[in-house]
């Protein structure tokens, strides 16, 4: 088709790629005449990004840029209501916290301080067992062997029991952790948060 220049200034008959390379420069393009649809995928690389505001960052961008072992988020919970039981079955201490991992490769560091642990009877040996649960699953006890049993006679305060646990939940769904306690020997009364002592749980998401 022949190239035709009309009287109104329009050109017809020009094939795609008909202009010599370098003919169209920045000054030739009208302002705001090129949108994202005309850009080739991957055309804008790091060297051509002048600035990126914090408001443009969301989701897992921060996690993807941080090295393994970095703390991505922290959740803390405290509980101070005095509780007691004679049951041999695990009972909730009331201390619980939930965290939503940003990646399935993340680990969760659980830091516990269970306070006001007390044996509450006279002249009979008893024990209290403390456990850590994830959802409905027992994932750890506060000590070695099958449980940590504090055997005491008369009225005796055990006080504070600390425990750290590194979990790999492999999920991006909300994950709940809690502690339980129960009487282990002779069905005697045991307590946690005695005297409204504050127990605490801290959950830290660690970059995998």
C-alpha positions as CSV (number, residue, x, y, z in Angstrom):
1,X,0.0,0.0,0.0
2,X,1.3,3.4,-0.9
3,X,2.2,6.0,1.8
4,X,-0.3,8.8,1.5
5,X,-0.1,12.2,3.2
6,X,-3.5,13.8,3.3
7,X,-4.3,17.5,3.5
8,X,-5.4,17.3,7.1
9,X,-2.0,16.1,8.3
10,X,-2.7,12.4,8.6
11,X,-0.6,9.7,7.1
12,X,-2.0,6.4,5.8
13,X,-0.4,3.4,4.4
14,X,2.5,3.3,7.0
15,X,3.2,-0.3,8.0
16,X,4.0,-1.4,11.6
17,X,7.8,-0.9,12.0
18,X,7.9,1.4,9.0
19,X,9.7,4.2,10.8
20,X,13.5,4.0,11.1
21,X,14.9,2.9,14.5
22,X,15.2,5.9,16.8
23,X,12.7,8.1,15.0
24,X,10.3,8.3,17.9
25,X,12.0,9.8,21.0
26,X,10.6,11.0,24.3
27,X,9.7,14.4,23.0
28,X,7.6,12.9,20.3
29,X,5.3,11.0,22.7
30,X,2.4,12.9,24.3
31,X,2.3,13.1,28.1
32,X,0.5,10.2,29.6
33,X,0.2,8.5,26.2
34,X,1.8,5.1,27.3
35,X,0.1,2.9,29.8
36,X,1.0,-0.4,31.4
37,X,-0.7,-2.4,28.6
38,X,2.0,-1.2,26.2
39,X,4.9,-2.3,28.4
40,X,6.6,-5.6,27.9
41,X,6.5,-7.9,30.9
42,X,9.7,-7.4,32.9
43,X,10.5,-4.2,31.1
44,X,10.8,-2.2,34.3
45,X,13.7,-3.6,36.3
46,X,15.3,-2.5,39.6
47,X,17.6,0.0,37.9
48,X,14.6,1.9,36.4
49,X,12.7,2.3,39.7
50,X,13.4,5.7,41.0
51,X,11.6,5.4,44.4
52,X,9.1,3.1,46.1
53,X,7.0,4.4,49.0
54,X,6.3,2.2,52.1
55,X,2.6,2.4,51.3
56,X,3.3,0.2,48.2
57,X,4.6,-2.6,50.3
58,X,2.2,-5.2,51.7
59,X,1.7,-8.9,52.2
60,X,4.8,-11.0,52.4
61,X,7.2,-8.6,50.7
62,X,9.0,-7.8,53.9
63,X,9.3,-11.5,54.8
64,X,10.7,-12.3,51.4
65,X,13.5,-9.7,51.8
66,X,14.6,-10.7,55.4
67,X,17.2,-13.3,56.1
68,X,16.5,-16.6,57.8
69,X,16.2,-16.2,61.6
70,X,14.7,-12.7,61.4
71,X,11.7,-12.0,63.7
72,X,8.7,-11.2,61.5
73,X,6.1,-10.5,64.1
74,X,5.5,-10.8,67.9
75,X,2.3,-11.7,69.7
76,X,2.1,-11.5,73.5
77,X,-0.6,-12.6,75.9
78,X,-1.0,-12.5,79.7
79,X,-3.4,-14.1,82.1
80,X,-3.8,-13.6,85.9
81,X,-6.9,-15.4,87.0
82,X,-6.3,-17.8,89.9
83,X,-7.3,-21.4,88.9
84,X,-7.2,-24.7,90.7
85,X,-8.2,-28.3,90.0
86,X,-8.0,-31.8,91.4
87,X,-8.5,-33.4,88.0
88,X,-6.0,-35.7,86.4
89,X,-7.1,-34.6,83.0
90,X,-5.5,-31.5,81.5
91,X,-7.3,-28.3,82.3
92,X,-6.8,-24.9,80.6
93,X,-4.7,-22.5,82.6
94,X,-6.4,-19.6,80.7
95,X,-3.1,-18.6,79.1
96,X,-3.5,-18.7,75.3
97,X,-2.3,-16.8,72.3
98,X,-2.8,-17.0,68.5
99,X,-0.6,-16.0,65.6
100,X,-1.0,-16.1,61.8
101,X,2.3,-17.1,60.1
102,X,3.1,-15.2,56.9
103,X,4.7,-18.2,55.3
104,X,4.5,-22.0,55.6
105,X,8.3,-22.1,56.1
106,X,8.1,-19.9,59.2
107,X,8.8,-21.2,62.7
108,X,7.1,-20.1,65.8
109,X,9.1,-19.6,69.0
110,X,6.9,-20.0,72.0
111,X,8.2,-18.4,75.2
112,X,6.3,-19.3,78.4
113,X,6.3,-18.1,82.0
114,X,3.7,-20.0,84.0
115,X,3.4,-18.3,87.4
116,X,1.7,-19.0,90.7
117,X,2.1,-22.8,90.4
118,X,1.1,-24.3,93.7
119,X,0.3,-27.5,95.5
120,X,-2.7,-27.0,97.8
121,X,-3.1,-29.8,100.3
122,X,-1.5,-31.0,103.5
123,X,0.5,-34.1,104.4
124,X,0.1,-35.9,101.1
125,X,2.5,-36.0,98.2
126,X,1.1,-34.6,95.0
127,X,2.3,-33.2,91.7
128,X,1.3,-30.8,89.0
129,X,1.8,-31.4,85.3
130,X,2.1,-28.5,82.8
131,X,1.7,-29.0,79.1
132,X,1.8,-26.9,75.9
133,X,-0.9,-27.4,73.3
134,X,-1.2,-26.3,69.7
135,X,-4.9,-26.3,69.0
136,X,-6.1,-29.6,70.5
137,X,-2.7,-31.4,70.2
138,X,-0.2,-31.7,73.0
139,X,3.1,-30.7,71.5
140,X,5.3,-30.5,74.6
141,X,5.6,-30.7,78.3
142,X,7.4,-28.4,80.6
143,X,10.4,-30.7,81.2
144,X,11.9,-34.0,80.4
145,X,10.3,-37.5,80.3
146,X,6.5,-37.6,79.9
147,X,5.8,-34.7,82.2
148,X,7.4,-32.5,84.9
149,X,6.0,-33.6,88.3
150,X,6.7,-31.4,91.3
151,X,6.3,-33.6,94.4
152,X,5.8,-31.7,97.6
153,X,4.2,-32.2,101.0
154,X,2.2,-29.7,103.0
155,X,1.5,-26.3,101.5
156,X,4.2,-25.5,99.0
157,X,4.6,-22.9,96.3
158,X,6.4,-23.9,93.2
159,X,6.2,-20.4,91.8
160,X,7.4,-19.8,88.2
161,X,7.9,-22.5,85.5
162,X,9.5,-21.2,82.3
163,X,9.5,-23.0,79.0
164,X,10.6,-22.3,75.4
165,X,9.5,-24.3,72.4
166,X,10.3,-23.8,68.7
167,X,7.4,-25.0,66.5
168,X,7.1,-25.5,62.8
169,X,3.3,-25.2,62.1
170,X,3.7,-25.3,58.2
171,X,0.6,-23.1,57.7
172,X,-0.5,-19.6,57.0
173,X,-3.7,-20.0,59.0
174,X,-4.2,-18.7,62.5
175,X,-2.5,-21.0,65.0
176,X,-3.5,-21.1,68.7
177,X,-1.2,-22.1,71.5
178,X,-2.3,-22.7,75.1
179,X,-1.1,-24.2,78.4
180,X,-2.8,-26.8,80.6
181,X,-2.3,-28.1,84.1
182,X,-3.5,-31.1,86.1
183,X,-3.1,-32.9,89.4
184,X,-0.8,-35.9,88.8
185,X,-0.7,-37.7,92.2
186,X,-3.5,-38.6,94.7
187,X,-6.1,-36.3,93.2
188,X,-4.9,-33.4,95.3
189,X,-5.6,-29.7,94.6
190,X,-3.1,-27.8,92.4
191,X,-3.2,-24.2,91.3
192,X,-1.8,-21.8,88.7
193,X,-1.8,-18.0,88.8
194,X,-2.2,-18.3,92.6
195,X,-2.8,-14.9,94.1
196,X,-3.5,-13.5,90.6
197,X,0.1,-14.0,89.6
198,X,0.6,-13.0,85.9
199,X,1.5,-15.8,83.5
200,X,2.7,-14.8,80.0
201,X,3.1,-16.3,76.6
202,X,5.0,-14.7,73.7
203,X,4.8,-16.0,70.2
204,X,7.5,-14.9,67.7
205,X,7.4,-15.7,64.0
206,X,10.9,-16.6,62.8
207,X,11.8,-16.4,59.1
208,X,12.5,-19.9,57.8
